Structures are given as C-alpha cells and as structure tokens.
C-alpha cells in the first residue's frame, strides 16, 4: 500500500540532501527508515532482556546462587516477578533481593542457618 506524498515528505523532513525533497529518493529512504525502526524496536527488547539477566545474575551470585537456580526457585516458590523488577531489586533494594534469594535457598534446602 503506497504512502501518501505528504506523509512521506513529513517523515523525511529531517533527512539530508535530495532525500528530503525529491519524491523518488524520499520514498525509498522513508521506507528503509521505517524498516530500521521496526527492527530496532525488536532489538531494544533483546538488549534490555540481556541487561536484566546480567544484573540479576550478578545479584544472585553475591548470595551464592547462579541465575538459573534463582529463576527456577522463584518459579517453584510461585513468586511471579519479571526480569525488569528483579533487576531493579538487585540494584536498588539489596535486602529485598537477599530475602528472595533466601526464600529460594530455603525451597532448595540449602539455606545455612
């Protein structure tokens, strides 16, 4: 479905050179820019997920748990927190994160008294 000329030129207004005001070039550049933006939104989700996992892993290892054991233990304990919340807890609320790790250790039977 073709994009209207006015919309293409509105989307191309910050481009440089002929890509801003020549229809054939502007249309191609806008289509490619929209493809890049679609792909970029998907890549951003992947990047943040890996960042969250790295933060959770670092916090969990401080308390003697690898990431996989922590996530499995949280799942078994029916603690439904997503990775974003867990990474924020690991960074900003170390005592709350320690309580979660202790709960997982208790479930696994490895909590040292």
MDAnalysis code that builds the backbone (N, CA, C; Angstrom):
import MDAnalysis as mda
import numpy as np

u = mda.Universe.empty(339, n_residues=113, atom_resindex=np.repeat(np.arange(113), 3), trajectory=True)
u.add_TopologyAttr("name", ["N", "CA", "C"] * 113)
u.add_TopologyAttr("resid", np.arange(1, 114))
u.add_TopologyAttr("resname", ["UNK", "UNK", "UNK", "UNK", "UNK", "UNK", "UNK", "UNK", "UNK", "UNK", "UNK", "UNK", "UNK", "UNK", "UNK", "UNK", "UNK", "UNK", "UNK", "UNK", "UNK", "UNK", "UNK", "UNK", "UNK", "UNK", "UNK", "UNK", "UNK", "UNK", "UNK", "UNK", "UNK", "UNK", "UNK", "UNK", "UNK", "UNK", "UNK", "UNK", "UNK", "UNK", "UNK", "UNK", "UNK", "UNK", "UNK", "UNK", "UNK", "UNK", "UNK", "UNK", "UNK", "UNK", "UNK", "UNK", "UNK", "UNK", "UNK", "UNK", "UNK", "UNK", "UNK", "UNK", "UNK", "UNK", "UNK", "UNK", "UNK", "UNK", "UNK", "UNK", "UNK", "UNK", "UNK", "UNK", "UNK", "UNK", "UNK", "UNK", "UNK", "UNK", "UNK", "UNK", "UNK", "UNK", "UNK", "UNK", "UNK", "UNK", "UNK", "UNK", "UNK", "UNK", "UNK", "UNK", "UNK", "UNK", "UNK", "UNK", "UNK", "UNK", "UNK", "UNK", "UNK", "UNK", "UNK", "UNK", "UNK", "UNK", "UNK", "UNK", "UNK"])
u.atoms.positions = np.array([
    [0.848, -1.176, 0.000],
    [0.000, 0.000, 0.000],
    [0.890, 1.234, 0.000],
    [0.760, 2.063, -1.001],
    [1.634, 3.235, -1.087],
    [1.323, 4.267, -0.012],
    [2.360, 4.952, 0.398],
    [2.231, 6.001, 1.409],
    [1.977, 7.321, 0.679],
    [1.102, 8.154, 1.209],
    [0.780, 9.431, 0.582],
    [2.009, 10.342, 0.554],
    [2.072, 11.162, -0.472],
    [3.231, 12.042, -0.639],
    [3.441, 12.958, 0.567],
    [2.374, 13.520, 1.049],
    [2.512, 14.452, 2.173],
    [3.093, 13.739, 3.394],
    [2.646, 12.515, 3.607],
    [3.151, 11.767, 4.755],
    [4.624, 11.423, 4.563],
    [5.002, 11.047, 3.341],
    [6.405, 10.722, 3.076],
    [7.280, 11.945, 3.316],
    [6.875, 13.084, 2.797],
    [7.684, 14.291, 2.979],
    [7.702, 14.737, 4.439],
    [6.626, 14.490, 5.156],
    [6.619, 14.820, 6.586],
    [7.607, 13.912, 7.335],
    [7.648, 12.632, 6.981],
    [8.578, 11.714, 7.622],
    [10.026, 11.975, 7.212],
    [10.216, 12.555, 6.024],
    [11.568, 12.790, 5.502],
    [12.085, 14.189, 5.802],
    [11.392, 14.960, 6.603],
    [11.776, 16.365, 6.753],
    [13.131, 16.562, 7.429],
    [13.629, 15.581, 8.183],
    [14.936, 15.742, 8.835],
    [16.063, 15.057, 8.074],
    [15.763, 14.515, 6.901],
    [16.810, 13.885, 6.111],
    [17.666, 14.964, 5.455],
    [18.804, 14.525, 4.911],
    [19.720, 15.479, 4.290],
    [19.657, 15.372, 2.776],
    [19.913, 16.476, 2.110],
    [20.033, 16.493, 0.664],
    [18.729, 16.189, -0.058],
    [18.850, 15.487, -1.184],
    [17.678, 15.212, -2.012],
    [16.729, 14.232, -1.356],
    [17.180, 13.507, -0.345],
    [16.301, 12.568, 0.352],
    [15.168, 13.294, 1.052],
    [15.293, 14.599, 1.209],
    [14.265, 15.379, 1.880],
    [13.207, 15.904, 0.920],
    [13.562, 16.198, -0.310],
    [12.591, 16.895, -1.153],
    [12.430, 16.330, -2.566],
    [13.048, 15.182, -2.866],
    [12.823, 14.528, -4.156],
    [12.003, 13.276, -3.880],
    [10.828, 13.194, -4.527],
    [9.850, 12.158, -4.205],
    [10.429, 10.752, -4.289],
    [11.078, 10.399, -5.365],
    [11.525, 9.015, -5.545],
    [12.568, 8.633, -4.495],
    [13.476, 9.528, -4.191],
    [14.515, 9.240, -3.200],
    [13.917, 9.260, -1.795],
    [13.070, 10.237, -1.526],
    [12.457, 10.346, -0.190],
    [11.623, 9.113, 0.124],
    [10.876, 8.618, -0.848],
    [10.042, 7.441, -0.624],
    [10.903, 6.238, -0.262],
    [11.996, 6.024, -0.978],
    [12.882, 4.899, -0.689],
    [13.509, 5.029, 0.701],
    [13.975, 6.226, 1.022],
    [14.647, 6.431, 2.304],
    [13.676, 6.291, 3.479],
    [12.449, 6.773, 3.296],
    [11.452, 6.662, 4.362],
    [11.083, 5.202, 4.585],
    [10.894, 4.445, 3.503],
    [10.572, 3.024, 3.653],
    [11.687, 2.283, 4.377],
    [12.933, 2.568, 4.014],
    [14.060, 1.912, 4.673],
    [14.152, 2.350, 6.141],
    [13.886, 3.612, 6.413],
    [13.926, 4.090, 7.795],
    [12.852, 3.417, 8.644],
    [11.677, 3.208, 8.062],
    [10.611, 2.526, 8.790],
    [10.974, 1.070, 9.049],
    [11.646, 0.430, 8.104],
    [12.111, -0.947, 8.324],
    [13.123, -0.995, 9.463],
    [14.055, -0.030, 9.469],
    [15.058, 0.014, 10.536],
    [14.413, 0.273, 11.890],
    [13.420, 1.138, 11.936],
    [12.791, 1.446, 13.217],
    [12.021, 0.240, 13.747],
    [11.377, -0.520, 12.862],
    [10.665, -1.728, 13.283],
    [11.655, -2.728, 13.874],
    [12.747, -2.942, 13.166],
    [13.760, -3.886, 13.636],
    [14.400, -3.383, 14.932],
    [14.599, -2.075, 15.036],
    [15.213, -1.506, 16.229],
    [14.376, -1.697, 17.475],
    [13.060, -1.640, 17.329],
    [12.203, -1.856, 18.493],
    [12.334, -3.289, 19.000],
    [12.487, -4.238, 18.088],
    [12.667, -5.636, 18.498],
    [14.041, -5.832, 19.140],
    [15.066, -5.200, 18.580],
    [16.419, -5.334, 19.126],
    [16.515, -4.718, 20.511],
    [15.787, -3.634, 20.740],
    [15.822, -2.982, 22.046],
    [15.311, -3.917, 23.128],
    [14.273, -4.665, 22.829],
    [13.736, -5.622, 23.802],
    [14.763, -6.701, 24.127],
    [15.472, -7.200, 23.092],
    [16.505, -8.221, 23.323],
    [17.639, -7.663, 24.170],
    [18.056, -6.442, 23.855],
    [19.174, -5.834, 24.564],
    [18.836, -5.640, 26.038],
    [17.653, -5.135, 26.323],
    [17.280, -4.914, 27.705],
    [17.108, -6.219, 28.466],
    [16.588, -7.249, 27.797],
    [16.443, -8.542, 28.462],
    [17.802, -9.081, 28.881],
    [18.809, -8.974, 28.017],
    [20.142, -9.458, 28.376],
    [20.748, -8.610, 29.484],
    [20.467, -7.317, 29.504],
    [20.939, -6.466, 30.589],
    [20.293, -6.869, 31.913],
    [18.986, -7.118, 31.893],
    [18.297, -7.544, 33.109],
    [18.887, -8.853, 33.631],
    [19.136, -9.796, 32.734],
    [19.671, -11.088, 33.141],
    [21.054, -10.924, 33.756],
    [21.878, -10.062, 33.183],
    [23.220, -9.841, 33.729],
    [23.139, -9.238, 35.131],
    [22.239, -8.303, 35.331],
    [22.091, -7.686, 36.656],
    [21.577, -8.689, 37.688],
    [20.605, -9.489, 37.293],
    [20.049, -10.486, 38.219],
    [21.119, -11.516, 38.563],
    [21.867, -11.949, 37.572],
    [22.912, -12.938, 37.791],
    [23.965, -12.397, 38.752],
    [24.368, -11.149, 38.578],
    [25.368, -10.556, 39.467],
    [24.834, -10.495, 40.897],
    [23.583, -10.084, 41.045],
    [22.999, -10.011, 42.383],
    [22.829, -11.378, 43.011],
    [22.445, -12.362, 42.229],
    [22.225, -13.708, 42.750],
    [23.543, -14.354, 43.173],
    [24.584, -14.139, 42.397],
    [25.874, -14.738, 42.735],
    [26.471, -14.139, 44.005],
    [26.114, -12.916, 44.328],
    [26.551, -12.336, 45.609],
    [25.984, -13.124, 46.786],
    [24.858, -13.776, 46.564],
    [24.209, -14.546, 47.621],
    [24.371, -16.051, 47.411],
    [25.296, -16.437, 46.539],
    [25.631, -17.844, 46.379],
    [24.711, -18.647, 45.492],
    [24.005, -17.997, 44.597],
    [23.107, -18.695, 43.676],
    [23.443, -18.308, 42.242],
    [23.494, -19.269, 41.334],
    [23.559, -18.887, 39.928],
    [22.176, -18.448, 39.432],
    [22.167, -17.759, 38.324],
    [20.935, -17.197, 37.769],
    [19.875, -18.276, 37.545],
    [20.285, -19.399, 36.969],
    [19.305, -20.430, 36.620],
    [18.641, -21.013, 37.870],
    [19.403, -21.198, 38.941],
    [18.827, -21.728, 40.180],
    [17.862, -20.723, 40.801],
    [18.237, -19.444, 40.730],
    [17.362, -18.403, 41.276],
    [16.028, -18.374, 40.531],
    [16.081, -18.369, 39.204],
    [14.850, -18.269, 38.426],
    [13.980, -19.510, 38.603],
    [14.598, -20.684, 38.645],
    [13.835, -21.918, 38.861],
    [13.226, -21.923, 40.256],
    [13.995, -21.477, 41.249],
    [13.485, -21.431, 42.616],
    [12.333, -20.453, 42.773],
    [12.433, -19.301, 42.122],
    [11.342, -18.324, 42.178],
    [10.087, -18.887, 41.525],
    [10.281, -19.596, 40.430],
    [9.147, -20.215, 39.756],
    [8.508, -21.278, 40.647],
    [9.328, -22.108, 41.290],
    [8.804, -23.157, 42.165],
    [8.104, -22.574, 43.390],
    [8.613, -21.433, 43.893],
    [8.008, -20.786, 45.054],
    [6.798, -19.941, 44.663],
    [6.460, -19.941, 43.372],
    [5.320, -19.191, 42.843],
    [5.467, -17.689, 43.100],
    [6.694, -17.198, 42.979],
    [6.973, -15.765, 43.074],
    [7.069, -15.248, 41.650],
    [6.058, -14.509, 41.230],
    [5.949, -14.086, 39.845],
    [6.438, -12.642, 39.687],
    [7.735, -12.480, 39.576],
    [8.325, -11.174, 39.306],
    [9.053, -11.265, 37.970],
    [8.858, -10.261, 37.133],
    [9.541, -10.307, 35.845],
    [10.993, -9.863, 35.989],
    [11.766, -10.026, 34.941],
    [13.196, -9.753, 34.999],
    [13.493, -8.285, 35.239],
    [12.646, -7.413, 34.721],
    [12.852, -5.984, 34.937],
    [12.760, -5.655, 36.428],
    [11.742, -6.154, 37.093],
    [11.560, -5.886, 38.521],
    [12.689, -6.518, 39.323],
    [13.061, -7.746, 38.964],
    [14.146, -8.413, 39.687],
    [15.462, -7.654, 39.537],
    [15.746, -7.145, 38.352],
    [16.999, -6.405, 38.169],
    [16.980, -5.103, 38.959],
    [15.838, -4.435, 39.019],
    [15.745, -3.222, 39.832],
    [15.926, -3.540, 41.314],
    [15.341, -4.647, 41.763],
    [15.532, -5.062, 43.155],
    [16.998, -5.364, 43.431],
    [17.652, -6.047, 42.512],
    [19.056, -6.402, 42.704],
    [19.929, -5.159, 42.810],
    [19.579, -4.117, 42.061],
    [20.397, -2.903, 42.065],
    [20.057, -1.973, 43.224],
    [18.766, -1.761, 43.478],
    [18.377, -0.689, 44.395],
    [17.904, -1.177, 45.761],
    [17.462, -2.414, 45.865],
    [16.940, -2.946, 47.126],
    [17.657, -4.248, 47.486],
    [18.914, -4.161, 47.935],
    [19.671, -5.399, 48.166],
    [19.072, -6.283, 49.260],
    [18.450, -5.703, 50.271],
    [17.873, -6.520, 51.348],
    [16.639, -7.287, 50.863],
    [15.832, -6.646, 50.027],
    [14.671, -7.333, 49.452],
    [15.119, -8.451, 48.522],
    [16.154, -8.187, 47.739],
    [16.670, -9.210, 46.828],
    [17.277, -10.366, 47.623],
    [17.942, -10.045, 48.743],
    [18.503, -11.094, 49.594],
    [17.387, -11.962, 50.169],
    [16.269, -11.340, 50.530],
    [15.137, -12.115, 51.041],
    [14.615, -13.090, 49.985],
    [14.576, -12.649, 48.730],
    [14.157, -13.550, 47.655],
    [15.151, -14.703, 47.496],
    [16.436, -14.380, 47.556],
    [17.458, -15.424, 47.429],
    [17.363, -16.404, 48.596],
    [17.127, -15.885, 49.794],
    [16.980, -16.766, 50.955],
    [15.754, -17.662, 50.812],
    [14.692, -17.133, 50.258],
    [13.493, -17.938, 50.028],
    [13.785, -19.084, 49.057],
    [14.540, -18.774, 48.011],
    [14.905, -19.809, 47.034],
    [15.801, -20.849, 47.700],
    [16.769, -20.383, 48.494],
    [17.650, -21.331, 49.187],
    [16.849, -22.215, 50.138],
    [15.875, -21.644, 50.808],
    [15.029, -22.403, 51.721],
    [14.241, -23.471, 50.952],
    [13.722, -23.112, 49.787],
    [12.990, -24.063, 48.956],
    [13.892, -25.191, 48.466],
    [15.156, -24.841, 48.187],
    [16.105, -25.833, 47.693],
    [16.727, -26.641, 48.841],
    [16.557, -26.183, 50.065],
    [17.122, -26.875, 51.208],
    [18.591, -26.615, 51.404],
    [19.081, -25.448, 50.911],
    [20.497, -25.128, 51.034],
    [20.750, -23.912, 51.892],
    [19.737, -23.446, 52.638],
    [19.889, -22.254, 53.454],
    [20.716, -22.615, 54.698],
    [21.836, -21.935, 54.863],
    [22.696, -22.182, 56.030],
    [22.194, -21.332, 57.189],
    [22.000, -21.942, 58.332],
    [21.490, -21.204, 59.483],
    [22.537, -20.380, 60.133],
])
